[in-house]
Amino acid sequence: MDVAAGEETSHILSGLTAQLPDRDPEETAEWIESLDALIAEQGTERAQYIMRSLLQRAGARSVGVPMVTTTDYVNTIPVDQEAQFPGNEEFERRYRAYMRWNAAVMVHRAQRSDIGVGGHISTYAGAATLYEVGFNHFFRGKDHPSGGDQVFFQGHASPGMYARAFMEGRLTEEDLDGFRQEKSKAGHALSSYPHPRLMPDFWEFPTVSMGIGPMNAIYQAQSNRYLQNRGIKDTSDQQVWAFLGDGEMDEPESRGLLQLAANENLDNLNFVINCNLQRLDGPVRGNGKIMQELEAFFRGAGWNVIKVVWGREWDSLLEADTDGALVKIMNETPDGDYQTYKAESGGFVREHFFGKSPQTKDMVADLDDEQIWGLKRGGHDYRKVYAAYKAATEFKGKPTVILAKTVKGYGLGPHFEGRNATHQMKKLTMEDLKAFRDHLRIPISDDQLDADLYRPPYYHPGMDAPEIKYLMERRAELGGFVPERRRKHTEVVLPEAKSYEVAKRGSGKQQAATTMAFVRLLKDLMRDKNFGARFVPVVPDESRTFGMDAFFPTAKIYNPKGQNYLSVDRDLVLAYKESPAGQLIHPGINEAGAVAAFTAAGTAYATHGEPLVPIYVFYSMFGFQRTGDSFWAAADQMTRGFIIGATAGRTTLTGEGLQHADGHSPILASTNPAVKTYDPAYGYEIGHIIRHGLEEMYGPDSTDGTGEDRNVMYYLTVYNEPITQPAEPDNLDINGLLKGIYKLADAPETTGNGNRPTATILASGVSVPWALEAQRILNEDWNVAAEVWSVTSWNELRRDGLAAEEHAFLNPGQPARTPFITEQLKDTNGPVIAVSDYMKAVPDQIRQFIPNDFASLGADGFGFSDTRQAARRYFKNDTHSIVAKTLQLLAARGEVEEGAPSYAIDRYKLLDVNAGTTGGAGGDA
């Protein structure tokens, strides 16, 4: 077979000398000899200092030395600088073998014909050493004096975490047999991947939606420092670990936020990238070298990089490589070939790897094929991995990435190791089982395996076995089990009633958009002496647009380094102000990072036992549409907080056009079961919704960890169109407001014949004033009596209606519960017209629960730039369209003249976009 030639992969080298002629090879050799002598006499640490000094001097003398972003394909930590491994190697080897066996058997047993739920064997098989070194020596539990570490486990490796929990006595064999059977094995079920919502006492962080784990880990590390700098909790000795795949690093989210970790010197953050050189279906970089690529990328982003390429068996070979022939081959061999080597044999490696040069061929002349096959990769050597982890945790000033080379499916036998299909392979043949057992030295007999191919036994030596006692001692010393999620948190006192007064008062003679009404409320809430410090505003570079620049001088913008420059707007009252104790998180133009920050803050009640309430404010178009997967992960992690979609609506944000015109975010939000979506029209509605949300999240008894209904995110859409904000009515139906609908205005009293047509107008958000104006016109011009109801949540009304239908379906002998929307409108007569500034699908969510004739008005199609009046006339959801649609439904019932709708269309010039009058100009916030 052909193996790629070295010269075809020369692009993977750093190219320090490739472009320059060597005019005096003899002198070059003397310099290299001097360096070798220095290393031999004083070690690599001294050599590093000398080399750095020379590079610094070369720069000062204008000698063009390129930045070295890629080093040779060898271990970063020299042998003489490796920390000594402190553990019991034999004990750790034993139970690591047990875990690898049990993890594989768990997945295999779940694949029997009557189950067939899948699972992944190969990821953990290759990464077991990376995890076990951490579990035995680094990952600190929540009872550790530091407060414990946060560990983001690679999703596909979850069977290994379950296998360890089985060894620790946390899970039983029955639990392992419940893998991926979360309803049929309720009480003994294990989720497929790390899902805190499904296993709320076990997993902390959901990670299998690849790419989200890396960025959430970065912002978790930032959140730890935020808690520290604001004096809420001492997190100074906590570490964040993120276990990732080299294929996963192709996700833009995986790499896109690395700069934050470097800019904020998050040396409490460690990435461990399992470089098995394979994606889910093949090599990550068949023709290149993913470890080299990642090294350059992370180093360029300002990270400390540690490569763990080769195991200890290679040390003597590399020491003997005086002419660099072996390192040259290591550098030039592409990943596709390395993958092939581990799918072949020792003889194949001798011929195709070491056989590339006479020098390297001679190096292994005294090794037999089995010894060559036993030359491990660095990620399988616990001494090398320990040294890397220790160096990472001791490094200061930068985040660290550890690139550990492994073999996917390691130890599973030739059918699995390094194969392209290994990720999809779930079943072991009897031959595979026996070979795997022998490789791991598991004391299970052939007879036990032969009894049932699909029920090979799990293995546990008993809690009194010396290796298990050692395992438990290690965890006790490190502060308890990992992973573990705790829900009990510090008891809090919610904001006082007076903090909501600003929302109840209205805007008086001034006009204010609901965005500004919300910001004014938030400002008062943040002043609350008991709870105010726990609010965490998160705004991706639009603070001034939303009127939140008022927070700059007082709450300040969080920056761990403070503000070390002279602000250009320092003379303004609302000058830009950064501080290590700042309350406002400002991720920049970065919605993905903002949601990651929102998630970290919104789960601090469990991660740290300290409730924080994130308030993420953003252009509503760029929320669920842009970062829906991140919000789903936030729901899985049971985040609590408020999501504020500002500049909402398809016609309200004038001038910005298609990509800013949100007509559908409530529909997208409705797909997330943890999100409660509200579309308030007035400030007092916002006040009640926020207060209710805080009580739901952190009201009485919220510290006991019960009730997943507390793990909710409230999504409020607010607008930038100034209106007169009314004061809260005396007879406000607060229950209806919170459940989704309340009557805002009775039908006007008649001055003539009392038997006139009636109708009901349902409106939400910015469309409520249009409905009230339509009510007036219908009364004065057409003698139609219309009620107006404020719909604060189409989504919650639908959920309630569906729940009522489900109850009736499952309880056929019992009286059916009436949906709330149906109960609220039971006394209404005539047609129902629903209107919003969203597409018709938003109000259409409640259509099936209303027995009346029903029609919806909205803004379907693409947005565009124009005035509010013209846009609303174009979409036919403005005031006069409400009037015409009401007349149309009444005409169909014979309650107004047949020609009334056509007359109204002509009278109000509904087909002329320049005739629109609904709404006003202006209003940035």
N, C-alpha and C positions, 0 to 999 in steps of 0.2 A: 504494500500500500504506500501511497505517496504521503509524505509529511512536509508541511510548508517549509520552504528554505529560509534561512536566517536573513539573507539580504533583502527578502521581500517584506520583512517586518522591521526593517531598520528604523522606521518612523516611530517606533515605540520607545526609543532611547532618548535620553535627555539632550544629546547632541552637543555636549560641552566642547569636544575637540574635533568633531566630525568635519566641521567646515574650515578648519585651520591646518596649514602645513606644519609638519614637525621638521624644522630646519637644523636641529641638532639632537638627534635621537640619543646620543651618548649623554649629553647633559640632562635630558629629560629623565633618562634612567637613573642618574645620580640623585635627582630630586625625589623620585619615587622611592629609591633605596633609603634616602634619609627619612622619609615619612614612615616607611616600614620599620626602620630601626627605632624611631620615636615610639611607635605603637608597641613594639616588642619590649622596650625598656620601661616606658611610663604609662602605657595603656591607652585605650581609646578616648577616655575623657580628656586627657592632656592633649591628644592629637586634635580633638574637636576644637579646643580653645585656640591652638596654634593656627588651624585652618581658618577659623572665624576671624582671627586677628589679621591674617594675610589677606582675606577677602575684603575686610574693612579698609586695610591700607591700600589695596589695589583700587578700590572705589575712590579713595581720596586722591590717588595719583592718576585718576581718569583712565585706568586700565579697564577695558570693556570686558567685564566678567558677567555672563548672563545669570539671571536668577535660576537657581536649581530647584525646579518644582518636582522633578522625578529623580529618584535615586535608583541605584542598582536593585535588581530583583532579589534582594536578600533581606534578612531581618534587620529592622531599624536598630534594635538594641543589641550591641555587641555582646558576645558571650561573657566577657569579663565584667560587664555592667549588669548582668542579669541578677535580679533579686533571688535569693535562695527560697525555694519552695518550702513552706513551713509545715505542711500537712502530712498526714499518714498516707503515702502514695498507695499502699496496698489496699487499705480500707476504702479509699475513695475509688480506686479502680474497680473493686468488687461491686459496690452498690451502684456505680455508674453503669456497669454491665447489667445489673438487675433492672435498672430504669430503662435502658435501651431495649431490653427484652420485653418488658411489660408494655412499653409504649407501642412497640410493633405488634405485639399480640392483641392489644386493645383494638387497634385499627383492623387487624386481620379478623378478629372475632365479630366485629361489626359488619363484616362483608359476607357473612354466611347468607345463604339464599333467601331465608325468610326475613332478613333485615336489609342488607345492601345499602347502608347509608353513607358509605365512603369514608374518607379520612386520608391522612397523609403520613407516610412512614418515613420517607427519606430525609426530610428536612431536619428533624430532631436527631436522626441517626448520625448525620454529619455534624451537627452542632452541639452534641451532648457535652463535650469537653468545655466549650465556650460557656455554657450555662453552669456546669457543675463547679468550675473554678470560682464563678461568681457566687453561687449558693454556699459554697463551703468557706469562702474567705472574704467576700466583699459585700454581698447584698444584705443590708441591715434592715431588720424588721422594725415594726412600729413601737416595740418596747425598748429599743435601743436608746441610750441617752441622747443621741443626735436627733431622734424623732423618726428615723428610718429613711431609707432610700425609695425612690420611685423607679420601677423597672417596667419598661415597655417591651413585652415579649413578642418575638416574631410570631405572627398568627399561625402559620402552618406548623410551628413547633409545639403547639398546645398539648399533643399527646405526651410529650416529655414532662411537662409541668404536672399533668395528672399522674403520671407514673411516679414522680417524686412525692407528690402528696400521698400516694398510696403507701410508699415506703415510710413516710412520716406518721402514718396512721390517721391521716385526715380524710382519706377516701377508702372505701371498701371495694372488694371485688364486684359487688353488685353495682356500685357506682361506676366502676370502669366499664361494666357491661351496659351502662346507660348512655354511653358516648353517642352523641348526635340523636338521641331519642328523648327529646325534652318534654314531650307531653305523654307519650306512651309509657315512659319510665319515670314519671313525676315522682319526686322525692329521692330519686337515685339517678338523676340525669346530669350529663355533662355537655356543655355547649360545644359546638364544633370548634370555635375559635375563642379568643379572649373577648367575652361579652359581659361587662359588668351588669347590665340590665337583666341578663338571664341568670347570672351567678353573682348576686350582689354582695356576697360575703367573701368571694374568692378573687375574682379579677378586678383590677383597678382601671385598666386602660384598654380600650378596643383598638386593635392594630391591623386587622387583616385587610381593611380597605387600604391597599398599599400606597404609601406616600403620605398618608395622614399621620401615621405614627411618628415619622421623623420630625415633621413640623410641630406636632403637638408636644413632643419631647423637648424641643427647643424652647417653646413658650412655657412649658412646665418649669424648666430651669429658670427662665426669666421670672415666672410667677413666684418661685421660691425666694429669689432675691428681692422681689417687690414686697413680699411679706416681711422680709428681714429689714429692708430699708425704711419701711413705713412703721416699724415697731409693733407689728401685729403678732409675729412669731419669730423665734430664733431658728433660722434654717441654715445657719452658717456651716454646719457640718454634714449637710445632706447632699447626696449625689443622685443625679438622674442618669439612668442607663437606658439606652435604646438599642435593641437588637434588630438588625435590619438585614436584608438580602442584597447581594450585589446587583441582581436584576431589578429589585425594587428601586434602586438608586436612579433608574432611568425615568421614574415618575418626576415630572417637573416640581411637584410639591416636596419631593425628597431633597432636592438640591436648592430650591428657590429661596429658602429662608436662612441659609447658612450664615449669611452676613450678619444677621442679628446676633447670633451666638458669639461671633468674633468681635463685633463692635462693642458688645456689652461685657466682654471678657468673662463669659460664662464657663469658668473652669470647674464648675460643679456639674458639667454635662459631659457624658461619654457616649459616643456612638460605637457600637461593635458591629461591623459589617461582615457577615458570614460569606466570604468569597469562595463559593463552591464552583464559580465560573459558569453557572447554569441559570438560565431563566426557567420558566415553567415548561418550555417546549424545546429547549436547545441551548447552545452556548450564549453567554451574554455578549462576548466579543470573540467570535471564533477566529478572526484574523488579527486581533489586537490583544491588549492586556488590560482587563478591567481594573486590576489592582493599581497599575501604573496610572491609568486615567483618573481613578478616584484620588490617588495620592496627589496628583497635580492639581486637581480641582479643589480639594479640601485645603491643601497648603496655600493655593492662590486665594482662597476665601479667608485665610487667616487662622486656620486651625492647626493644632499640633497633630502630627500624623505618626502613627506607629504601625509598621508593617510586621506581621507575623507570618512569614512565608514558609519557612522550613523548620522541621522538628530537630531534636538534638542529634539524631543519627547523621545529619548532614554536617554537623560542626567540624568533625575531623576532616571531611572531604574539602570543605571550604577553607580550612586552615592550610591544607596542602596545596591549594590552588594558587601557587605563587605567581604564575604567569597570567592569571585571570581567565583561563580558557573555560573553566566551569561556569563562572559568572557570566561570561559572554554568551554561552549557550542558554543559561537561565534567562538572560535579558532578551534573547532573540527568539525564543520558543513562544509561539502564540498560544492563547488559551485553548483553542480548538485541539491542539496537540496534547496539551496537559490533560485535558478531559479524556482524550483517547488513551493516553498511557494508563490511567487508572481503570479503564475498562478492559485492559489487556492483561499483561503478565510481566514478571520481572525480566524475563528474557527479552520481551519486546522493548522494555525500557532500556535495557543494556544496549540493544542494537540501534534503536531510533533516537535515544537521548544521549547517552554517554558515548555512543559510537560516532557522534558528529565530529570528534577530533581525536587524534592519536593520544593526546595528553589525558583527556577525560576517560577514554577507553581504558588506559592503563591504570587510572585511579581505582577502578572497580574490578580490576583483574582478579584480585584475591577474594572478592565477594561472590557468593553463589546467587542464583536467581531469587531465592527466597529472601536473602538479605537485602538485595536491591529492592524487592517488592516491599520490604519493611521500612524503607526510607520514608518516614511519615511527613505529611504536610504540617505546617506550624500550628494550625488550629486544632490539631488532635494531640498536641503535646502540652500537658497541663503545666509543665515548668515554663515553657515559652509563654503560654497564655497568662500564667500568674505574673510573670515579670512585666508583661505588657499592661495588665490591669493595675498593678502596683504603681508603675510609672505614670499611668494615666491619672490615678487618683492623687498623686503627689505633685503633678504638674500644675503650675500656677500661671494665671494670666491669659490662658486660651482654653477653649474647649478642645477635647481630644477625640480623634477618630482612630479606632483600631481596625486595621484591615487584616483579617485572619483567613488564611487560605485553608480550605477544607475540601473534602470529597462528599458530594451529595450521595446519600445512601451508604455512607461508610459502614463497613462491617456486615452489610446485608447480603453480600455474596455477588458473584459475577453477573447475575441477572439484574441487579439493581445499581451497583456502584458506578457512578459517573454516566449512567445511560441517559439519553435524551428523554426517554419516557418515564424515568423513575418517579417524577412528581405525580404522575397519574396512576402509578402502580400501587394497588391497595392490598393485594393478596400475595401470600407466600406459598410456594409449593412445599410439599413435605421435604423435598431435598433442600430447599432454601431454609426451612425451619431448623432442620437438623444441623446444617452447616452454620447457621447463625448461632444456635445453641452452643455448638462446639467452639466457635470463635470467641464467644463471651464466657465460656466455661460455666454455663448454668446447670445446676444439678437436677436436670429433668431427664428421665429415661426415654429410650425409644418407644417403649410400650405406652408410656403416657402420651406421647405425641401421636403414635399410630392409632390410638383409641378414637380420635376424632380430629380430622384435619382442621376443621373450623372452630375447634374449642381447645387449642393448646393451653395448658395451664399457665396462670400467672405465677410469679415466683416471689416469695418473701421469706427470708430466713428466720423471721420472728423478731419482735422488738428487743429481745434479750441478746441477740447476736452482737458480737463486739463491734462490727462495722456499723450496725444500726445505732447502737449506743453512741458511737463516735459521731454519726450523722446528726443525731438529736442534740448532742452536746455543742456541735458547731452552730446549729441554728439558735440554741439557747444563748450562746455567747454573743451572737450577732443580733439578738433582739427579737427572736420569734420568726414565725413562718412568713415566707414570701412565695407567691403573691398572697396578699390578704387585704380586704377592703373593710374599713370600719365606718359605720354611719353615725355613730354618736359624736356630737360636736358641742362646742361651747354654747351655753345658753345665751340667748340674745334678747334684748328688749327692743321691740319694733318702734318705728317713729311715732311720735305723739300725734294726736288728732290735729293739733294746730299746724303741723307741717303740711297739711293738705288744704289749708284755708285758701291759699292763693289760687287753687284750682276751682274752688267753689265760688269765688267772688266774680269771676268773669273778667272782661277787659274794660268794662265801663264804656266811656265814649271813644276809646281807642279801638283799633282793630288789631287782631293778633291771629296768626296762623296756629293750627294745632301743634305744629312743631315748637313754636315759641311758648305755647301754653305748657307743653311738656317740659321744656328746658327750665322754665320758671319754677315748675313744681319740683324738678330734680334738684335745682339749686337749694330750695328750702329743705328738701329731704336730706341733702348732704350736710346741712347745718345742724341736723338733729344731734343732740349731745350724746345720745346713747348708741345710735345706729349709723349715723351719717358717715363715719369713717369706713364703713364696710361696703359702701357703694364704689364700684370700679367702672367709671365711664371709659368706654373703648371706642375711639373714633378714628377711622382711617383717612386722615388728612382732609376733613371737611368741617372742622369745628366751626369756622367762621360762617360757612354756609348755613349751618344749623343754629347759629346764634349761641354757640357754646364757648366762644372766646371769652365770655364773661367768667369762665372758670379759671382762665389762665393766671390771673394775679393771686387768686386765693387758693384754689385746690392745686394748681400747678400741674405741669406735665411731667410724668415720671421719666427720669433719666438718671441711671446710677452714677453717672459722672458729673451730674449737676449741669450748670450753664457756664461754660468757660470762655464765652465770647461776649462781645458788646452787641446787644440786640438792636437791630435797625429800627424797631418800633418802640424803643425803651421809653420814649416820651409819651406814648399813648396810655390811656387809662387801662386798656385791655391789652397790654403788651405781652408778647410771647415770653413765658417764664418756665424754665425747666429746673427740676430739683430731684435729688435722690429720694426725697420723701413725697414726691408728686403723686397725686391721686389719679390723674387722667393718663390712661395708656394710649399712646399715639403711634400706631404701627407704621404710619406713612401710607402711601398709596398701595395698600396691601390687604385686600379683603380676606385672603386665606390666613394670613398672620393674625388678623383681627379676630377671626372665629377661633383660632387656636388659643389666643389670649383669653377670649370669652370662655372657652371650655376650661382652661386651667383655673381661672378665677371662680367659675360657676361650680366647680367640683372641690374647691378648697375645704368645704364643710366635711367632706369625707377624706380627702387626701391628707389634710392637715388638722381636721377637727375645728377649723376656724371658718365660719360662714362669711363669704363675700358675695355680693350681688352685682354681677357685671351688667352694665347697661351698654349694649353695643348699638351705636347709632350710625346709620349708613344710608346711602341712596337706595331706596327700596328695590330698584331694578337690579342692584348688584348684590342682593342677599341670597335667597334660596336658588335663584337662577345660576348664580356664579359659584356658590359654595355649598350647594345642597348636600353633597356627600359629607362635608365637614359637620354640617348641622345634624346629619344622621349619626355620625360618630359622637357628637355632643349628646344626643339623646341616649345613645347606647351607654355613654359614660355617666348618664343621669345628672347632666348639668342643670343647674337652676339659675335663672336670670331673665332679663328682659331684652328682647330684640326689637329695635325701633327702626322701622322702615320709613325713613323721612323722604321728603319730596315724592310722596306717593301719588298714585293715580296716573292714568294715561293722558289726561288733558290738562293736568294742574301745573306741571313743570314746564312753563312756556319757554320756547326757544331752543331747548336742548335736543329735542328730536328723538328719532326712533330708538336709539340705544339707551336712552334715559327714561323712556315712557313706560312706566310699569302698569300693565293692565292685567296681570295674572299672578302676582306673588301670593295672594291668598290661596289660590288653587295649588300652587307648589307647596305652600306651607301645610296644606291640608293632608298631604301625603305623609307627614311626619307625626306619628301618634303622640309624641311628647310635646308638641307645639300647640298652644292655645292662641288662636288668631283673633284679634279685635281690630275693628275699623271705626274708631270713635270719631264723632263729629265735633265735640266740644271739650273744653278743658275739664269741666267737672266730671265728664264721663271718664276721661283719662285718670283723674284722681281716684275714682272708685275702683277702676280696673287695677291700677298699680297697688293700691292698698290691699285689695283682695288677693292679688298675686303674692305679695309679701307674706300675707297671713297664711296662704296656702303653702308657701315654701318654708316659712320659719315661724309660724304661729305656735300656739301652745302645743306641747307634746312633740314638737318637731325634732327634739334631741334624742328621742328613743330609738330612732332608726326604723320605725315602722311606717308602712303606708307609702307605696311607690307613687301614689298620686301626688306626692309632694315634689317629685322629680320632674318638674315641668318647666318649659320655657314659654314665656308670654311674648307673642309677636304683635306689636301695635303698629299700624300704619298711620302716619301723620303727614300733614300736608303743608305746603309752603304758600298757600293762598290766604291772605289776611281777611278775616271776617270779624264781625262783632261777636265776641264770646259772651253768651248770656250767663247770668248768675244761675246757680243751681236752683231749680224749682222747689218750692216747699213740699209738694206732694210727689216727689220723684220716686218712681218705682225702681228702687235700687236692685231688688232681686231680679227684675226683668232685665235691667241694664247689664248685670253680670252674666245672666244666662244667655243674652244675645238680642233681646228686643223689648222695648217698652214704648207705650204711647206717649208721643211728644206733644201732639196737638189734636184736640177734638175737632170734629167737623164744625165749621161756622154755623151759628144759629140762623135759621131762615127768617126772613121778614115777611114772607108771603105764604104761598101754598107749602104746607109741611110735607107733602108727598113728592119730594123731589128725588132725583137719582142720587145714589150714594156710591162711594168708592173708597178704597184704602190704598194709600201710597206708602211703600216701605222704602226707606233710603238709608244709606250708610255713609259715614265719613263726610267728605266735602260735598256730597250730593244732597245732604239734608237741607241746606238753605234753598236749593233749587226746588225741592219738594214742597217746602213751605210757600215759596212764591207760586208754584203751580197750584197749590191749594187755594190761594187767594184768587188767582185768575179763574179757576174752575167755578168758584163761588160767584164772583162778580160778573163774569162774561157768559157763563153757561148754566148758572143755577144748579151746579152739582156740588153736593156736600161730600167732601173728602177728608178722611182722617189721615194724619201723618204719624208714622211710627219710625223711631230711630232704631235701626238694626246695628247693634254694636258688634255682632259676630254672626255672619252667615255660616261660618264653619262650625261653630259650637252648636248652633241650632240644628244643623244637619246631623252632627254626632249624636245629639240627644234624640232626634227623630229615628235614626238608625237603631239606637239602643232600645227605644220603645218597640220598634218592629221586631227586633231580635227577642225581646222578652215575650212578646205575644206569640212569636213562632215557637218558642220552646215551652210555653205554658198555655197550651190551647184551652185548658179547662178553666182558666182564671180570667178575671176581667182585664182587658187590655189597657195598658197605661197610655194615656194620651200624650203625644209629643208636646213639648212646651210651646212651640210655635203655633200648633193647632189650638191649644188651650188659650193662648193669648188672643188669638183672632176669632174665637168661637162666636162672638157677638157681632162680628162685622158682616155687613151686607154688601152686595155688589162685587165688582171685579177688584182684583189685587194687582197693583202695578209696582214692580220692584225696580229700583234704579241704584246704580253705583257708578263710580268712575273706573270700574274694571270691566273686563269682558263679561258677557251675559252669563257665562258658566258659573260665575261667582254667586249671584243671587239665585240662579237656577238650582243651586244645591238644595233649596228648601221646597221646590215646586211640588214634589210628591206629597208633602205634608199639609198642603193648603187645598181644601175642597172647592174654593171659589175659582172662578175664571182667573187665569193668571197670565201675566206678560212681564217680560224683563227688558230693561233698557240698559245698555252698557256700551263699552268701547272696544268692539272686536276689530281685529286686524292690526296692522302696524301703526306705531305712533309716528308723529311728524312734528316739525317745528311750525308753530303758528300761535296766534293769540288763543287764550282760553275760550273766548266766545266762539271763534271760528271752529276750533277743534270740537267743541261740544255740539255745535250745530251740525258739523260733518258726521259725527258718530251718532247723532240723534239720541243723546242722553241728557239734553239740556231741559230747561224749564218748559219751554213750549212743546217739546217732544213728549214730555210727561203728560201735558194737557191733551195733546192730540191722541196719544195712545189710550188715555183714559176714555176719551170720547169714542174711540173706535170700539173698545170693549163694551161700552154702554150701548152703542148703536147696534151691535150684534145681539144684544139682549132686548132690543126694542125700547130702551129707556130714554134714548134721545133720538132726534131725527136722523134718518139714514144718511143724509148728506152732511151731517155735522163734522165728521172727521175730515172730509175733503175740504170743507169750508175753512176748518181750522188750519189745515196745511197751507192753504193759500193765504189766509189772513196773517199767519205768523211767518210766512216765507220760509218754511222748513227746508226747502230745496236750495236755498241761497245761504252759503256759508258766511256771507258778509252781513247777514241779517241777525246773527246770533247776539244775544245780550246777556247771556248767563256767565257771571263771574266778572272779576276785575283784573286789572293789571298789577304788576309789582309783586313783591313778597319773596325775598330771598330765603326767609326762614319761616 
